Amino acid sequence: MFPTRLACAQERIAAHLERRMAHLPEGPVTEAMRYAVQGGKRLRGFLVLESAALHGIGEEIALDAAAAVECLHAYSLVHDDLPSMDNDDLRRGLPTVHVKWDEATAVLAGDALQTFAFELLTLPQSLPAGRRLALVAELARASGAEGMVYGQALDIAAETASTPLTLAEITRLQAGKTGALIRFSAMSGALMAGADPAPLAAYADAIGLAFQIADDLLDVEGDADKAGKKLRKDAEAGKATFVSLLGIAGARARAEALVAEAGAALALYGSAAATLIDTARFTISRDS
């Protein structure tokens, strides 16, 4: 059953992160790193494990890549929450890192999580060096100026733009800010196996966009206690979103169509991709 499978993966990824962080020097930065990676859906790490299993890669190998993408994602959240970015004081139902510690510690913890992510990708020695390098290169593209950072820059620019973003512009923004790490996660199993990642890339592009549309819907309709963060921020800021442009019904219909696209992209894997198809459905049915 999908919820059980996801919960088990969350526990294994959390335990692996703790093992890998055990050698880090004690102090505020390490404490903040551990704090930042706790909780959350761990959807990206779960996608790594499922993508790896689809290609016959054992979990003992895939866990480092799953932990890596969770560290990278956590770093992005720590920095996004800073006063210079989104200025949030709550994340996953807890005080954000800069609130619990201070801004300098938050910056350093985020920096350390980012570099630790790349260190983790070098560790699975049973993977050929070329495949580990492919993982490093792909995560760098997904998280940097072509991916997540690019999307965040577009988001910041949109806050002071004279006109609201169009649907095409929002799609491009979210393909970087949210979709790029999801794309890496889904492709990683194929990269570890030396297989063609194109079908999983197409799958990820669809669920990454569906995930963001679901987030926009939750911002309008969700429960702040379940979400663990402040909601209605986009509407208060007057930001264009998928919901503001498509309406609630239109946004929901688009998300459902994207889930269907994701399933179609995995057709060549047959029943072996059942969990990934369940994951696509989860992206639009979640309440946080």
Number of C-alpha atoms within 10 A of each C-alpha: 7 13 11 9 11 19 14 13 22 20 13 17 23 20 13 17 22 15 10 13 14 11 8 10 10 9 8 14 22 19 15 23 25 18 16 26 22 16 14 15 16 22 20 22 29 28 26 29 27 26 27 27 17 19 18 13 18 13 16 10 18 24 23 26 33 32 29 29 29 30 27 24 25 23 25 20 19 26 23 16 21 21 13 9 12 13 14 19 18 16 19 17 16 15 15 25 28 22 18 15 15 12 18 13 20 26 17 19 26 27 18 18 28 21 14 18 23 21 14 21 25 17 13 17 10 8 17 12 12 12 18 21 16 16 24 20 12 20 25 18 17 25 24 16 14 14 23 25 19 21 25 20 14 19 20 13 10 18 15 10 10 7 10 16 19 13 15 8 15 19 19 17 23 23 24 27 27 22 27 27 27 30 28 26 32 29 27 31 29 25 22 26 18 15 12 12 19 12 18 23 22 20 26 28 21 25 31 27 25 26 26 22 26 27 23 23 23 20 21 17 13 18 15 16 12 11 18 16 19 15 19 15 12 14 15 8 9 11 16 19 23 24 21 18 15 14 13 17 11 14 21 20 13 18 25 21 13 24 28 17 18 27 22 14 19 19 13 10 12 9 11 15 18 15 18 24 21 15 23 26 21 18 23 22 12 14 16 19
